């Protein structure tokens, strides 16, 4: 009897874990946007190279306009530029991230935390990542 009880508890836990694994949320779904990619690998650059730039393109898939409240880089060597006006449904927007390799060395990963809010008041924070290798002088 105890074995049957433990087996049914174990099966229920397994089913719950399997359900949660398949029910993962896609970044941007909450506010109605999608990105081509959230990570950009710039490869290998020299510390004396000019700044590396990448445009993260997103599209508003939902029925509400989406505004970017902020885009905060993780350090002073990274900067971001984003549209100040809401992006309308069906339109695309660009968040430009710039990384300055001066003073950096080895493998680097820098993040930009971006907070979105749609017209229905839902908000979501996503992280854009730029990574690569910087060869010192």
N, CA, C and O atoms as CSV, one atom per row, in Angstrom:
chain,resi,resn,atom,element,x,y,z
A,1,UNK,N,N,0.821,-1.188,0.000
A,1,UNK,CA,C,0.000,0.000,0.000
A,1,UNK,C,C,0.867,1.255,0.000
A,1,UNK,O,O,0.611,2.195,-0.752
A,2,UNK,N,N,1.917,1.263,0.868
A,2,UNK,CA,C,2.809,2.407,0.915
A,2,UNK,C,C,3.538,2.585,-0.403
A,2,UNK,O,O,3.744,3.709,-0.861
A,3,UNK,N,N,3.927,1.479,-1.008
A,3,UNK,CA,C,4.640,1.536,-2.280
A,3,UNK,C,C,3.770,2.178,-3.349
A,3,UNK,O,O,4.250,2.997,-4.132
A,4,UNK,N,N,2.505,1.814,-3.385
A,4,UNK,CA,C,1.581,2.385,-4.364
A,4,UNK,C,C,1.416,3.889,-4.139
A,4,UNK,O,O,1.355,4.654,-5.101
A,5,UNK,N,N,1.344,4.310,-2.896
A,5,UNK,CA,C,1.210,5.729,-2.574
A,5,UNK,C,C,2.459,6.497,-3.024
A,5,UNK,O,O,2.348,7.548,-3.656
A,6,UNK,N,N,3.641,5.974,-2.698
A,6,UNK,CA,C,4.890,6.634,-3.097
A,6,UNK,C,C,5.035,6.686,-4.613
A,6,UNK,O,O,5.509,7.676,-5.169
A,7,UNK,N,N,4.624,5.618,-5.266
A,7,UNK,CA,C,4.707,5.574,-6.729
A,7,UNK,C,C,3.779,6.613,-7.350
A,7,UNK,O,O,4.159,7.285,-8.309
A,8,UNK,N,N,2.570,6.753,-6.815
A,8,UNK,CA,C,1.644,7.740,-7.386
A,8,UNK,C,C,2.125,9.163,-7.114
A,8,UNK,O,O,1.944,10.040,-7.958
A,9,UNK,N,N,2.737,9.412,-5.950
A,9,UNK,CA,C,3.298,10.737,-5.666
A,9,UNK,C,C,4.453,11.030,-6.611
A,9,UNK,O,O,4.572,12.138,-7.135
A,10,UNK,N,N,5.296,10.041,-6.826
A,10,UNK,CA,C,6.429,10.197,-7.733
A,10,UNK,C,C,5.961,10.478,-9.160
A,10,UNK,O,O,6.518,11.353,-9.823
A,11,UNK,N,N,4.971,9.771,-9.634
A,11,UNK,CA,C,4.431,9.999,-10.982
A,11,UNK,C,C,3.795,11.385,-11.099
A,11,UNK,O,O,3.948,12.056,-12.119
A,12,UNK,N,N,3.090,11.806,-10.069
A,12,UNK,CA,C,2.480,13.142,-10.098
A,12,UNK,C,C,3.553,14.225,-10.151
A,12,UNK,O,O,3.414,15.197,-10.893
A,13,UNK,N,N,4.621,14.065,-9.370
A,13,UNK,CA,C,5.717,15.036,-9.389
A,13,UNK,C,C,6.395,15.058,-10.750
A,13,UNK,O,O,6.729,16.126,-11.262
A,14,UNK,N,N,6.598,13.896,-11.332
A,14,UNK,CA,C,7.219,13.817,-12.658
A,14,UNK,C,C,6.341,14.502,-13.709
A,14,UNK,O,O,6.848,15.236,-14.557
A,15,UNK,N,N,5.043,14.267,-13.657
A,15,UNK,CA,C,4.125,14.890,-14.620
A,15,UNK,C,C,4.126,16.400,-14.469
A,15,UNK,O,O,4.084,17.123,-15.464
A,16,UNK,N,N,4.174,16.884,-13.233
A,16,UNK,CA,C,4.204,18.323,-12.987
A,16,UNK,C,C,5.490,18.937,-13.538
A,16,UNK,O,O,5.451,19.999,-14.158
A,17,UNK,N,N,6.611,18.287,-13.320
A,17,UNK,CA,C,7.894,18.780,-13.854
A,17,UNK,C,C,7.885,18.781,-15.374
A,17,UNK,O,O,8.367,19.729,-15.993
A,18,UNK,N,N,7.351,17.747,-15.976
A,18,UNK,CA,C,7.292,17.673,-17.439
A,18,UNK,C,C,6.402,18.773,-17.990
A,18,UNK,O,O,6.726,19.367,-19.018
A,19,UNK,N,N,5.276,19.059,-17.322
A,19,UNK,CA,C,4.383,20.124,-17.765
A,19,UNK,C,C,5.074,21.473,-17.672
A,19,UNK,O,O,4.975,22.275,-18.601
A,20,UNK,N,N,5.777,21.746,-16.566
A,20,UNK,CA,C,6.472,23.020,-16.395
A,20,UNK,C,C,7.583,23.189,-17.420
A,20,UNK,O,O,7.833,24.308,-17.868
A,21,UNK,N,N,8.248,22.123,-17.796
A,21,UNK,CA,C,9.327,22.209,-18.779
A,21,UNK,C,C,8.787,22.601,-20.152
A,21,UNK,O,O,9.468,23.301,-20.902
A,22,UNK,N,N,7.582,22.163,-20.491
A,22,UNK,CA,C,7.022,22.484,-21.801
A,22,UNK,C,C,6.274,23.810,-21.793
A,22,UNK,O,O,5.975,24.346,-22.860
A,23,UNK,N,N,5.965,24.354,-20.619
A,23,UNK,CA,C,5.176,25.580,-20.528
A,23,UNK,C,C,6.053,26.813,-20.301
A,23,UNK,O,O,5.591,27.789,-19.710
A,24,UNK,N,N,7.274,26.789,-20.747
A,24,UNK,CA,C,8.179,27.926,-20.550
A,24,UNK,C,C,7.696,29.122,-21.369
A,24,UNK,O,O,7.223,28.984,-22.497
A,25,UNK,N,N,7.832,30.290,-20.765
A,25,UNK,CA,C,7.424,31.530,-21.414
A,25,UNK,C,C,8.542,32.026,-22.322
A,25,UNK,O,O,9.720,31.917,-21.984
A,26,UNK,N,N,8.175,32.559,-23.449
A,26,UNK,CA,C,9.129,33.128,-24.394
A,26,UNK,C,C,9.376,34.585,-24.010
A,26,UNK,O,O,8.419,35.329,-23.794
A,27,UNK,N,N,10.654,35.014,-23.919
A,27,UNK,CA,C,10.934,36.417,-23.566
A,27,UNK,C,C,10.220,37.375,-24.520
A,27,UNK,O,O,10.306,37.228,-25.739
A,28,UNK,N,N,9.528,38.338,-23.964
A,28,UNK,CA,C,8.813,39.337,-24.749
A,28,UNK,C,C,7.333,39.060,-24.916
A,28,UNK,O,O,6.580,39.962,-25.285
A,29,UNK,N,N,6.891,37.828,-24.654
A,29,UNK,CA,C,5.477,37.479,-24.823
A,29,UNK,C,C,4.544,38.294,-23.936
A,29,UNK,O,O,3.430,38.627,-24.343
A,30,UNK,N,N,4.989,38.613,-22.738
A,30,UNK,CA,C,4.122,39.312,-21.779
A,30,UNK,C,C,3.680,40.676,-22.310
A,30,UNK,O,O,2.538,41.081,-22.094
A,31,UNK,N,N,4.578,41.391,-23.004
A,31,UNK,CA,C,4.233,42.715,-23.527
A,31,UNK,C,C,3.919,42.692,-25.022
A,31,UNK,O,O,3.482,43.699,-25.578
A,32,UNK,N,N,4.140,41.545,-25.678
A,32,UNK,CA,C,3.785,41.417,-27.088
A,32,UNK,C,C,4.874,41.806,-28.060
A,32,UNK,O,O,4.593,42.410,-29.095
A,33,UNK,N,N,6.133,41.467,-27.742
A,33,UNK,CA,C,7.232,41.744,-28.666
A,33,UNK,C,C,8.032,40.469,-28.914
A,33,UNK,O,O,7.959,39.511,-28.145
A,34,UNK,N,N,8.793,40.479,-29.999
A,34,UNK,CA,C,9.711,39.375,-30.262
A,34,UNK,C,C,11.017,39.945,-30.807
A,34,UNK,O,O,11.026,40.951,-31.517
A,35,UNK,N,N,12.108,39.287,-30.464
A,35,UNK,CA,C,13.443,39.664,-30.916
A,35,UNK,C,C,13.975,38.609,-31.865
A,35,UNK,O,O,13.643,37.429,-31.749
A,36,UNK,N,N,14.811,39.044,-32.811
A,36,UNK,CA,C,15.533,38.085,-33.646
A,36,UNK,C,C,16.483,37.292,-32.758
A,36,UNK,O,O,16.583,36.071,-32.880
A,37,UNK,N,N,17.184,37.995,-31.860
A,37,UNK,CA,C,18.126,37.368,-30.943
A,37,UNK,C,C,18.363,38.301,-29.760
A,37,UNK,O,O,18.331,39.523,-29.909
A,38,UNK,N,N,18.600,37.724,-28.590
A,38,UNK,CA,C,18.897,38.511,-27.397
A,38,UNK,C,C,20.398,38.520,-27.087
A,38,UNK,O,O,20.842,39.215,-26.173
A,39,UNK,N,N,21.181,37.740,-27.857
A,39,UNK,CA,C,22.622,37.632,-27.631
A,39,UNK,C,C,23.358,37.915,-28.938
A,39,UNK,O,O,22.978,37.424,-30.001
A,40,UNK,N,N,24.420,38.717,-28.838
A,40,UNK,CA,C,25.263,38.990,-29.999
A,40,UNK,C,C,26.708,38.672,-29.640
A,40,UNK,O,O,27.237,39.192,-28.657
A,41,UNK,N,N,27.339,37.826,-30.429
A,41,UNK,CA,C,28.747,37.474,-30.243
A,41,UNK,C,C,29.548,38.239,-31.279
A,41,UNK,O,O,29.436,37.969,-32.475
A,42,UNK,N,N,30.368,39.206,-30.824
A,42,UNK,CA,C,31.145,40.024,-31.764
A,42,UNK,C,C,32.451,39.369,-32.163
A,42,UNK,O,O,33.206,39.936,-32.952
A,43,UNK,N,N,32.735,38.191,-31.638
A,43,UNK,CA,C,33.950,37.476,-32.023
A,43,UNK,C,C,35.149,37.972,-31.240
A,43,UNK,O,O,35.067,38.198,-30.032
A,44,UNK,N,N,36.282,38.143,-31.950
A,44,UNK,CA,C,37.526,38.569,-31.316
A,44,UNK,C,C,37.928,39.932,-31.852
A,44,UNK,O,O,37.971,40.146,-33.064
A,45,UNK,N,N,38.224,40.855,-30.939
A,45,UNK,CA,C,38.683,42.186,-31.314
A,45,UNK,C,C,39.891,42.543,-30.459
A,45,UNK,O,O,40.135,41.929,-29.419
A,46,UNK,N,N,40.632,43.529,-30.904
A,46,UNK,CA,C,41.765,44.043,-30.141
A,46,UNK,C,C,41.277,45.119,-29.182
A,46,UNK,O,O,40.264,45.771,-29.434
A,47,UNK,N,N,42.000,45.303,-28.082
A,47,UNK,CA,C,41.649,46.359,-27.126
A,47,UNK,C,C,41.796,47.742,-27.751
A,47,UNK,O,O,41.251,48.717,-27.234
A,48,UNK,N,N,42.530,47.832,-28.861
A,48,UNK,CA,C,42.699,49.113,-29.549
A,48,UNK,C,C,41.697,49.294,-30.693
A,48,UNK,O,O,41.723,50.314,-31.382
A,49,UNK,N,N,40.829,48.325,-30.894
A,49,UNK,CA,C,39.814,48.404,-31.952
A,49,UNK,C,C,38.790,49.481,-31.621
A,49,UNK,O,O,38.614,49.836,-30.455
A,50,UNK,N,N,38.113,50.003,-32.644
A,50,UNK,CA,C,37.012,50.937,-32.364
A,50,UNK,C,C,35.865,50.190,-31.674
A,50,UNK,O,O,35.841,48.960,-31.633
A,51,UNK,N,N,34.935,50.947,-31.143
A,51,UNK,CA,C,33.791,50.358,-30.441
A,51,UNK,C,C,33.022,49.398,-31.347
A,51,UNK,O,O,32.909,49.605,-32.556
A,52,UNK,N,N,32.503,48.352,-30.729
A,52,UNK,CA,C,31.672,47.364,-31.424
A,52,UNK,C,C,30.221,47.784,-31.247
A,52,UNK,O,O,29.792,48.085,-30.133
A,53,UNK,N,N,29.459,47.806,-32.345
A,53,UNK,CA,C,28.046,48.178,-32.279
A,53,UNK,C,C,27.185,47.037,-32.792
A,53,UNK,O,O,27.569,46.306,-33.705
A,54,UNK,N,N,26.015,46.899,-32.187
A,54,UNK,CA,C,25.055,45.908,-32.678
A,54,UNK,C,C,23.641,46.447,-32.488
A,54,UNK,O,O,23.321,47.046,-31.461
A,55,UNK,N,N,22.804,46.222,-33.495
A,55,UNK,CA,C,21.398,46.607,-33.433
A,55,UNK,C,C,20.552,45.387,-33.099
A,55,UNK,O,O,20.519,44.420,-33.861
A,56,UNK,N,N,19.868,45.431,-31.961
A,56,UNK,CA,C,18.915,44.390,-31.588
A,56,UNK,C,C,17.563,44.831,-32.123
A,56,UNK,O,O,17.026,45.854,-31.699
A,57,UNK,N,N,17.014,44.066,-33.049
A,57,UNK,CA,C,15.742,44.415,-33.676
A,57,UNK,C,C,14.607,43.658,-32.992
A,57,UNK,O,O,14.683,42.446,-32.789
A,58,UNK,N,N,13.562,44.392,-32.644
A,58,UNK,CA,C,12.367,43.762,-32.078
A,58,UNK,C,C,11.158,44.178,-32.891
A,58,UNK,O,O,11.168,45.212,-33.558
A,59,UNK,N,N,10.115,43.361,-32.828
A,59,UNK,CA,C,8.866,43.655,-33.523
A,59,UNK,C,C,7.718,43.547,-32.530
A,59,UNK,O,O,7.685,42.640,-31.699
A,60,UNK,N,N,6.778,44.482,-32.626
A,60,UNK,CA,C,5.599,44.447,-31.764
A,60,UNK,C,C,4.586,43.505,-32.413
A,60,UNK,O,O,4.014,43.802,-33.462
A,61,UNK,N,N,4.385,42.369,-31.762
A,61,UNK,CA,C,3.471,41.333,-32.275
A,61,UNK,C,C,2.077,41.456,-31.678
A,61,UNK,O,O,1.110,40.947,-32.245
A,62,UNK,N,N,1.970,42.126,-30.539
A,62,UNK,CA,C,0.678,42.260,-29.863
A,62,UNK,C,C,-0.175,43.357,-30.466
A,62,UNK,O,O,0.182,43.955,-31.481
A,63,UNK,N,N,-1.312,43.616,-29.824
A,63,UNK,CA,C,-2.251,44.618,-30.325
A,63,UNK,C,C,-2.072,45.974,-29.653
A,63,UNK,O,O,-2.798,46.919,-29.964
A,64,UNK,N,N,-1.110,46.081,-28.733
A,64,UNK,CA,C,-0.865,47.321,-28.005
A,64,UNK,C,C,0.489,47.912,-28.391
A,64,UNK,O,O,1.426,47.164,-28.671
A,65,UNK,N,N,0.610,49.250,-28.410
A,65,UNK,CA,C,1.935,49.840,-28.609
A,65,UNK,C,C,2.831,49.491,-27.418
A,65,UNK,O,O,2.350,49.265,-26.307
A,66,UNK,N,N,4.135,49.452,-27.670
A,66,UNK,CA,C,5.092,49.101,-26.621
A,66,UNK,C,C,6.139,50.209,-26.504
A,66,UNK,O,O,6.720,50.640,-27.500
A,67,UNK,N,N,6.369,50.660,-25.270
A,67,UNK,CA,C,7.374,51.693,-25.006
A,67,UNK,C,C,8.531,51.072,-24.231
A,67,UNK,O,O,8.351,50.128,-23.460
A,68,UNK,N,N,9.713,51.619,-24.452
A,68,UNK,CA,C,10.876,51.226,-23.676
A,68,UNK,C,C,11.037,52.270,-22.571
A,68,UNK,O,O,11.197,53.459,-22.849
A,69,UNK,N,N,10.995,51.822,-21.334
A,69,UNK,CA,C,11.124,52.732,-20.199
A,69,UNK,C,C,12.581,53.056,-19.918
A,69,UNK,O,O,12.919,54.199,-19.607
A,70,UNK,N,N,13.444,52.056,-20.026
A,70,UNK,CA,C,14.885,52.271,-19.855
A,70,UNK,C,C,15.660,51.127,-20.481
A,70,UNK,O,O,15.122,50.044,-20.708
A,71,UNK,N,N,16.927,51.382,-20.756
A,71,UNK,CA,C,17.875,50.372,-21.239
A,71,UNK,C,C,19.179,50.660,-20.504
A,71,UNK,O,O,19.936,51.549,-20.895
A,72,UNK,N,N,19.440,49.905,-19.436
A,72,UNK,CA,C,20.552,50.168,-18.532
A,72,UNK,C,C,21.706,49.200,-18.765
A,72,UNK,O,O,21.552,47.999,-18.543
A,73,UNK,N,N,22.870,49.704,-19.213
A,73,UNK,CA,C,24.040,48.840,-19.405
A,73,UNK,C,C,24.622,48.397,-18.059
A,73,UNK,O,O,24.441,49.058,-17.037
A,74,UNK,N,N,25.327,47.259,-18.089
A,74,UNK,CA,C,25.900,46.699,-16.867
A,74,UNK,C,C,27.200,47.376,-16.451
A,74,UNK,O,O,27.642,47.212,-15.314
A,75,UNK,N,N,27.822,48.140,-17.359
A,75,UNK,CA,C,29.066,48.826,-16.981
A,75,UNK,C,C,29.282,50.040,-17.885
A,75,UNK,O,O,28.547,50.251,-18.849
A,76,UNK,N,N,30.302,50.832,-17.556
A,76,UNK,CA,C,30.579,52.054,-18.302
A,76,UNK,C,C,31.147,51.833,-19.688
A,76,UNK,O,O,31.180,52.764,-20.492
A,77,UNK,N,N,31.598,50.616,-19.991
A,77,UNK,CA,C,32.160,50.347,-21.315
A,77,UNK,C,C,31.072,50.020,-22.334
A,77,UNK,O,O,31.362,49.818,-23.513
A,78,UNK,N,N,29.830,49.968,-21.881
A,78,UNK,CA,C,28.704,49.622,-22.746
A,78,UNK,C,C,27.679,50.749,-22.691
A,78,UNK,O,O,27.401,51.302,-21.627
A,79,UNK,N,N,27.124,51.077,-23.851
A,79,UNK,CA,C,26.104,52.124,-23.930
A,79,UNK,C,C,24.932,51.610,-24.773
A,79,UNK,O,O,25.078,50.669,-25.552
A,80,UNK,N,N,23.781,52.239,-24.603
A,80,UNK,CA,C,22.608,51.843,-25.392
A,80,UNK,C,C,21.865,53.071,-25.874
A,80,UNK,O,O,21.899,54.133,-25.253
A,81,UNK,N,N,21.193,52.897,-26.998
A,81,UNK,CA,C,20.335,53.932,-27.547
A,81,UNK,C,C,19.055,53.235,-27.996
A,81,UNK,O,O,19.113,52.175,-28.619
A,82,UNK,N,N,17.906,53.817,-27.685
A,82,UNK,CA,C,16.633,53.176,-27.988
A,82,UNK,C,C,15.598,54.220,-28.362
A,82,UNK,O,O,15.758,55.396,-28.037
A,83,UNK,N,N,14.524,53.798,-29.049
A,83,UNK,CA,C,13.477,54.750,-29.432
A,83,UNK,C,C,12.765,55.304,-28.196
A,83,UNK,O,O,12.407,54.556,-27.285
A,84,UNK,N,N,12.566,56.610,-28.177
A,84,UNK,CA,C,11.910,57.263,-27.037
A,84,UNK,C,C,10.395,57.266,-27.176
A,84,UNK,O,O,9.686,57.481,-26.194
A,85,UNK,N,N,9.896,57.032,-28.371
A,85,UNK,CA,C,8.455,56.982,-28.598
A,85,UNK,C,C,8.008,55.517,-28.654
A,85,UNK,O,O,8.797,54.645,-29.016
A,86,UNK,N,N,6.748,55.241,-28.298
A,86,UNK,CA,C,6.261,53.859,-28.370
A,86,UNK,C,C,6.323,53.313,-29.800
A,86,UNK,O,O,6.153,54.045,-30.775
A,87,UNK,N,N,6.571,52.019,-29.889
A,87,UNK,CA,C,6.568,51.315,-31.169
A,87,UNK,C,C,5.180,50.710,-31.343
A,87,UNK,O,O,4.679,50.022,-30.453
A,88,UNK,N,N,4.564,50.970,-32.490
A,88,UNK,CA,C,3.183,50.569,-32.721
A,88,UNK,C,C,3.092,49.103,-33.153
A,88,UNK,O,O,4.075,48.539,-33.632
A,89,UNK,N,N,1.917,48.484,-32.987
A,89,UNK,CA,C,1.731,47.097,-33.404
A,89,UNK,C,C,2.103,46.897,-34.879
A,89,UNK,O,O,1.723,47.688,-35.742
A,90,UNK,N,N,2.846,45.831,-35.145
A,90,UNK,CA,C,3.280,45.526,-36.502
A,90,UNK,C,C,4.567,46.214,-36.911
A,90,UNK,O,O,5.151,45.866,-37.937
A,91,UNK,N,N,5.023,47.187,-36.128
A,91,UNK,CA,C,6.254,47.906,-36.461
A,91,UNK,C,C,7.462,47.273,-35.781
A,91,UNK,O,O,7.335,46.499,-34.832
A,92,UNK,N,N,8.631,47.626,-36.294
A,92,UNK,CA,C,9.891,47.159,-35.712
A,92,UNK,C,C,10.606,48.320,-35.047
A,92,UNK,O,O,10.471,49.475,-35.451
A,93,UNK,N,N,11.361,47.990,-34.030
A,93,UNK,CA,C,12.182,48.975,-33.335
A,93,UNK,C,C,13.593,48.443,-33.195
A,93,UNK,O,O,13.835,47.243,-33.332
A,94,UNK,N,N,14.522,49.344,-32.922
A,94,UNK,CA,C,15.934,48.960,-32.799
A,94,UNK,C,C,16.499,49.520,-31.510
A,94,UNK,O,O,16.306,50.690,-31.179
A,95,UNK,N,N,17.204,48.655,-30.787
A,95,UNK,CA,C,17.985,49.069,-29.625
A,95,UNK,C,C,19.441,48.887,-30.020
A,95,UNK,O,O,19.893,47.769,-30.268
A,96,UNK,N,N,20.181,50.009,-30.079
A,96,UNK,CA,C,21.590,49.959,-30.467
A,96,UNK,C,C,22.438,49.834,-29.209
A,96,UNK,O,O,22.305,50.628,-28.278
A,97,UNK,N,N,23.316,48.824,-29.188
A,97,UNK,CA,C,24.223,48.617,-28.062
A,97,UNK,C,C,25.649,48.796,-28.577
A,97,UNK,O,O,26.031,48.227,-29.600
A,98,UNK,N,N,26.429,49.597,-27.849
A,98,UNK,CA,C,27.814,49.885,-28.221
A,98,UNK,C,C,28.726,49.429,-27.089
A,98,UNK,O,O,28.498,49.753,-25.924
A,99,UNK,N,N,29.763,48.671,-27.448
A,99,UNK,CA,C,30.741,48.179,-26.473
A,99,UNK,C,C,32.110,48.723,-26.845
A,99,UNK,O,O,32.552,48.566,-27.984
A,100,UNK,N,N,32.791,49.368,-25.890
A,100,UNK,CA,C,34.134,49.897,-26.099
A,100,UNK,C,C,35.143,48.917,-25.494
A,100,UNK,O,O,35.159,48.730,-24.278
A,101,UNK,N,N,35.992,48.286,-26.327
A,101,UNK,CA,C,36.921,47.271,-25.812
A,101,UNK,C,C,38.144,47.832,-25.080
A,101,UNK,O,O,38.902,47.070,-24.481
A,102,UNK,N,N,38.345,49.150,-25.121
A,102,UNK,CA,C,39.509,49.736,-24.442
A,102,UNK,C,C,39.478,49.396,-22.953
A,102,UNK,O,O,38.461,49.577,-22.284
A,103,UNK,N,N,40.613,48.900,-22.442
A,103,UNK,CA,C,40.709,48.548,-21.031
A,103,UNK,C,C,40.159,47.176,-20.692
A,103,UNK,O,O,40.213,46.766,-19.533
A,104,UNK,N,N,39.635,46.461,-21.663
A,104,UNK,CA,C,39.085,45.126,-21.442
A,104,UNK,C,C,40.094,44.082,-21.922
A,104,UNK,O,O,40.957,44.380,-22.748
A,105,UNK,N,N,39.980,42.857,-21.401
A,105,UNK,CA,C,40.823,41.766,-21.906
A,105,UNK,C,C,40.152,40.429,-21.632
A,105,UNK,O,O,39.404,40.268,-20.668
A,106,UNK,N,N,40.440,39.484,-22.504
A,106,UNK,CA,C,39.880,38.142,-22.352
A,106,UNK,C,C,38.429,38.073,-22.776
A,106,UNK,O,O,37.929,38.926,-23.509
A,107,UNK,N,N,37.761,37.024,-22.291
A,107,UNK,CA,C,36.350,36.840,-22.601
A,107,UNK,C,C,35.530,37.882,-21.840
A,107,UNK,O,O,35.733,38.097,-20.645
A,108,UNK,N,N,34.608,38.521,-22.549
A,108,UNK,CA,C,33.745,39.522,-21.923
A,108,UNK,C,C,32.289,39.226,-22.255
A,108,UNK,O,O,31.960,38.753,-23.343
A,109,UNK,N,N,31.436,39.514,-21.297
A,109,UNK,CA,C,29.986,39.456,-21.480
A,109,UNK,C,C,29.413,40.683,-20.798
A,109,UNK,O,O,29.593,40.872,-19.595
A,110,UNK,N,N,28.735,41.504,-21.549
A,110,UNK,CA,C,28.126,42.719,-21.017
A,110,UNK,C,C,26.630,42.666,-21.298
A,110,UNK,O,O,26.193,42.219,-22.359
A,111,UNK,N,N,25.860,43.131,-20.327
A,111,UNK,CA,C,24.403,43.080,-20.431
A,111,UNK,C,C,23.805,44.481,-20.470
A,111,UNK,O,O,24.375,45.445,-19.959
A,112,UNK,N,N,22.639,44.554,-21.093
A,112,UNK,CA,C,21.811,45.756,-21.051
A,112,UNK,C,C,20.419,45.294,-20.628
A,112,UNK,O,O,19.769,44.522,-21.333
A,113,UNK,N,N,19.970,45.773,-19.473
A,113,UNK,CA,C,18.627,45.448,-18.982
A,113,UNK,C,C,17.643,46.448,-19.580
A,113,UNK,O,O,17.806,47.661,-19.445
A,114,UNK,N,N,16.625,45.917,-20.241
A,114,UNK,CA,C,15.648,46.767,-20.923
A,114,UNK,C,C,14.262,46.498,-20.335
A,114,UNK,O,O,13.826,45.350,-20.250
A,115,UNK,N,N,13.577,47.569,-19.931
A,115,UNK,CA,C,12.217,47.459,-19.388
A,115,UNK,C,C,11.235,47.958,-20.435
A,115,UNK,O,O,11.328,49.094,-20.899
A,116,UNK,N,N,10.287,47.089,-20.805
A,116,UNK,CA,C,9.245,47.402,-21.776
A,116,UNK,C,C,7.910,47.536,-21.048
A,116,UNK,O,O,7.690,46.911,-20.011
A,117,UNK,N,N,7.023,48.361,-21.606
A,117,UNK,CA,C,5.664,48.477,-21.081
A,117,UNK,C,C,4.723,48.665,-22.252
A,117,UNK,O,O,4.959,49.500,-23.126
A,118,UNK,N,N,3.644,47.875,-22.265
A,118,UNK,CA,C,2.691,48.012,-23.377
A,118,UNK,C,C,1.514,48.898,-22.989
A,118,UNK,O,O,1.400,49.317,-21.837
A,119,UNK,N,N,0.645,49.181,-23.946
A,119,UNK,CA,C,-0.486,50.079,-23.742
A,119,UNK,C,C,-1.493,49.574,-22.733
A,119,UNK,O,O,-2.286,50.359,-22.212
A,120,UNK,N,N,-1.482,48.266,-22.441
A,120,UNK,CA,C,-2.400,47.691,-21.453
A,120,UNK,C,C,-1.817,47.755,-20.044
A,120,UNK,O,O,-2.455,47.309,-19.090
A,121,UNK,N,N,-0.605,48.308,-19.904
A,121,UNK,CA,C,0.007,48.457,-18.590
A,121,UNK,C,C,0.889,47.302,-18.155
A,121,UNK,O,O,1.454,47.344,-17.062
A,122,UNK,N,N,1.023,46.270,-18.981
A,122,UNK,CA,C,1.900,45.147,-18.634
A,122,UNK,C,C,3.345,45.535,-18.920
A,122,UNK,O,O,3.639,46.178,-19.927
A,123,UNK,N,N,4.245,45.135,-18.018
A,123,UNK,CA,C,5.655,45.440,-18.238
A,123,UNK,C,C,6.479,44.168,-18.124
A,123,UNK,O,O,6.063,43.179,-17.520
A,124,UNK,N,N,7.658,44.229,-18.722
A,124,UNK,CA,C,8.566,43.079,-18.730
A,124,UNK,C,C,9.986,43.585,-18.895
A,124,UNK,O,O,10.243,44.518,-19.656
A,125,UNK,N,N,10.903,42.958,-18.174
A,125,UNK,CA,C,12.322,43.295,-18.323
A,125,UNK,C,C,13.028,42.155,-19.048
A,125,UNK,O,O,12.865,40.985,-18.702
A,126,UNK,N,N,13.813,42.516,-20.056
A,126,UNK,CA,C,14.616,41.553,-20.790
A,126,UNK,C,C,16.074,41.967,-20.710
A,126,UNK,O,O,16.384,43.137,-20.486
A,127,UNK,N,N,16.962,41.010,-20.893
A,127,UNK,CA,C,18.389,41.290,-20.881
A,127,UNK,C,C,18.973,41.010,-22.255
A,127,UNK,O,O,18.853,39.903,-22.780
A,128,UNK,N,N,19.609,42.025,-22.832
A,128,UNK,CA,C,20.345,41.885,-24.082
A,128,UNK,C,C,21.802,41.661,-23.707
A,128,UNK,O,O,22.325,42.338,-22.821
A,129,UNK,N,N,22.462,40.720,-24.370
A,129,UNK,CA,C,23.849,40.394,-24.018
A,129,UNK,C,C,24.733,40.535,-25.249
A,129,UNK,O,O,24.394,40.090,-26.346
A,130,UNK,N,N,25.891,41.176,-25.023
A,130,UNK,CA,C,26.914,41.288,-26.054
A,130,UNK,C,C,28.157,40.604,-25.488
A,130,UNK,O,O,28.553,40.871,-24.353
A,131,UNK,N,N,28.766,39.729,-26.274
A,131,UNK,CA,C,29.911,38.988,-25.752
A,131,UNK,C,C,30.953,38.763,-26.836
A,131,UNK,O,O,30.680,38.888,-28.030
A,132,UNK,N,N,32.152,38.428,-26.384
A,132,UNK,CA,C,33.233,38.145,-27.298
A,132,UNK,C,C,34.541,38.048,-26.551
A,132,UNK,O,O,34.569,37.844,-25.337
A,133,UNK,N,N,35.639,38.198,-27.299
A,133,UNK,CA,C,36.977,38.109,-26.725
A,133,UNK,C,C,37.733,39.365,-27.108
A,133,UNK,O,O,37.727,39.781,-28.266
A,134,UNK,N,N,38.392,39.970,-26.111
A,134,UNK,CA,C,39.211,41.163,-26.346
A,134,UNK,C,C,40.665,40.787,-26.116
A,134,UNK,O,O,41.035,40.311,-25.043
A,135,UNK,N,N,41.491,41.008,-27.146
A,135,UNK,CA,C,42.910,40.742,-27.044
A,135,UNK,C,C,43.598,42.017,-26.565
A,135,UNK,O,O,43.477,43.057,-27.212
A,136,UNK,N,N,44.326,41.958,-25.431
A,136,UNK,CA,C,44.977,43.166,-24.905
A,136,UNK,C,C,46.053,43.687,-25.854
A,136,UNK,O,O,46.493,42.978,-26.759
A,137,UNK,N,N,46.477,44.957,-25.632
A,137,UNK,CA,C,47.510,45.584,-26.463
A,137,UNK,C,C,48.757,44.743,-26.520
A,137,UNK,O,O,49.728,45.122,-27.176
